[in-house]
Amino acid sequence: MNGNTSSQIIYQLRRIARKMSDLDRAAHEFGTGILLQHAEMYLIEIIGAHEGTSMTGIADIMQITKGAVSQTFKKLERKGLVKKYTDPENATRVLLHLSADGKKVLQMHEKWHKEKDGGFTEFLQGLEQDDVSVIKNFLTRYEFFLDKRKE
C-alpha cells in the first residue's frame, strides 16, 4: 500500500470518528418520550445484557470507572429506568437491574436501531468469514494504536 492510500484510510477513519462523536453528543428519545444521552443508553444496554451484575462488574465490562457508572446510574434512577438491589448473598454488594420502563426503553432502542441502521447489520451478517477476520483484525489493531496514543 502506498502512502496516499494509507492517508486516505486515516482521513476516512477520522471522518467516521467525528460522525460517531456527533451522534454520541446528541440526546435521543427512541420513541419513548424519555430523552437519553448516549452514555445513559449505553449503560441501559449493558445492564440489560448483564442483569444482576454489580456496579464494579458493569464498570469492568464497560471499561470505565465505577464512579462513572454510579454517576450515570443515578441519572437513570431519577428517570425511573433502573433499580438496585442488595445482593442476598453479600449485604455490602449492590446489584443493578432495569425497571419495567428501562426494559421498554431498551426494547424501543433496539427497534430504533433496526429501523435506522440502513441495512448495516444485514451487510455484516452476509460477510464471508475471511472478510470478518480482516475487519476484526483491523479494528483490534486500530484500537491498539489509539490506546498507545493515550500513553
FENGI-V632379 format. One record per residue. N is the residue number from 1. NEAR is the number of other C-alpha atoms within 8 Angstrom. D_FIRST is the distance of its C-alpha to the first C-alpha in Angstrom with 2 decimals. Layout:
N_NEAR_D_FIRST / N_NEAR_D_FIRST
This chain:
1_4_0.00 / 2_5_3.78 / 3_6_6.78 / 4_6_8.26 / 5_8_6.34 / 6_9_6.94 / 7_8_10.29 / 8_8_11.08 / 9_8_10.81 / 10_8_12.90 / 11_8_15.32 / 12_8_15.78 / 13_8_16.59 / 14_8_19.02 / 15_8_20.64 / 16_8_21.11 / 17_8_22.61 / 18_8_24.95 / 19_8_26.06 / 20_8_26.78 / 21_8_28.66 / 22_8_30.69 / 23_7_31.57 / 24_10_32.54 / 25_8_34.87 / 26_8_36.76 / 27_9_39.76 / 28_9_40.44 / 29_9_43.58 / 30_10_42.22 / 31_5_45.48 / 32_7_47.62 / 33_6_48.98 / 34_8_47.76 / 35_7_45.18 / 36_9_42.53 / 37_11_39.77 / 38_11_36.44 / 39_8_37.39 / 40_12_40.70 / 41_10_39.29 / 42_8_36.76 / 43_11_39.69 / 44_12_41.68 / 45_9_38.90 / 46_11_38.73 / 47_14_42.53 / 48_11_42.83 / 49_6_40.53 / 50_8_42.31 / 51_9_45.93 / 52_8_48.23 / 53_11_45.67 / 54_10_46.68 / 55_12_45.34 / 56_7_43.70 / 57_8_42.15 / 58_14_40.70 / 59_13_39.35 / 60_9_37.64 / 61_7_36.09 / 62_7_34.87 / 63_6_33.85 / 64_8_36.04 / 65_8_39.37 / 66_10_42.64 / 67_6_43.90 / 68_9_41.21 / 69_13_42.12 / 70_9_45.79 / 71_8_45.46 / 72_11_43.67 / 73_11_46.03 / 74_8_49.02 / 75_9_47.81 / 76_11_47.43 / 77_10_50.80 / 78_7_52.45 / 79_7_51.00 / 80_10_52.53 / 81_14_49.30 / 82_13_49.34 / 83_10_52.01 / 84_8_52.38 / 85_8_54.76 / 86_10_56.04 / 87_10_54.92 / 88_5_58.12 / 89_4_57.20 / 90_7_56.37 / 91_8_58.23 / 92_6_55.91 / 93_8_52.80 / 94_11_51.94 / 95_12_50.16 / 96_14_48.29 / 97_13_48.81 / 98_14_48.29 / 99_10_51.48 / 100_7_52.35 / 101_9_50.98 / 102_12_47.78 / 103_11_47.33 / 104_8_47.92 / 105_11_45.32 / 106_12_42.78 / 107_8_43.71 / 108_11_43.41 / 109_9_40.05 / 110_8_38.72 / 111_8_40.25 / 112_9_38.69 / 113_8_35.20 / 114_8_35.81 / 115_7_36.88 / 116_6_34.19 / 117_8_30.98 / 118_6_30.48 / 119_6_29.91 / 120_7_27.02 / 121_7_28.87 / 122_7_29.46 / 123_8_25.81 / 124_7_24.88 / 125_6_27.82 / 126_6_26.74 / 127_8_23.33 / 128_6_23.03 / 129_6_23.13 / 130_6_19.71 / 131_8_18.23 / 132_9_20.49 / 133_8_19.33 / 134_8_15.62 / 135_8_16.83 / 136_8_19.35 / 137_8_17.07 / 138_8_14.68 / 139_8_17.87 / 140_8_19.46 / 141_8_16.76 / 142_8_16.66 / 143_8_20.45 / 144_8_20.49 / 145_8_18.53 / 146_8_20.96 / 147_8_23.84 / 148_7_22.89 / 149_6_23.10 / 150_5_26.71 / 151_4_27.76
